Amino acid sequence: MFPHNLQHLFATVFYRANRDIAKLADLLGHSSIETTRIYLITSGMEHRQELDRLGLVS
């Protein structure tokens, strides 16, 4: 386990709970939200699971 992994985990969990990327950027010390977005990139499988949960695509 590396410190960066913990930071990534924190960012992911925080964003899923709060959906506030500006606050997350502040907490992580990022001057740009674009830097913070890197932590929130999801995989194709995660996208598929989200669509399945919403029931929008059959």
N, C-alpha and C positions, 0 to 999 in steps of 0.2 A: 504494500500500500504506500502510495506516495502522497505528499501534501496536496498536489494538484488534483488527485482523485477525490480527496475529501472536499476540496473547493467545488469541484464539478458536481458532486453529490449534493452538497449544500445548495448550490445554485438551482439544480433541477428540482429538489424538494421544495425549496422556498417559492420558486416560480409556480409550480403546480398548486401550491396552497394559496398563493396571493395574487397571481396573474398581474404583478406590477413590476415590469421590467426596469422602470426608472428607479424604483426603490432598490431593486436588486443590484443595479449598476452602482448605486451609491454605497451599498453595503460591501460590494466587492472592490470598491475603490477605482472603478473604471471611469474614465473621463468621457467615453463614448458608449452609447447603447449598442453600437455595432460590435464592439468587443464583447459585450455581455451576451449578445445573440449567439455567439459561438457555443456557449454552454447549453443553449436551448435547442440546438439542432437535433432532430429526431430521425430515426431510421425509417425506411420504407415499411418495415414490419410494424413499427409503432403507429405509423399513419394508418395502416390497414386495420389495426386493432381499434383505433379510435373511430374509424368509419363504421366498423362492425358494431361497436357499442351504440353509435348514434342511429343505426338502422337506416341510413340514407341510401346506401348502395347495396344492391342484392347480388 
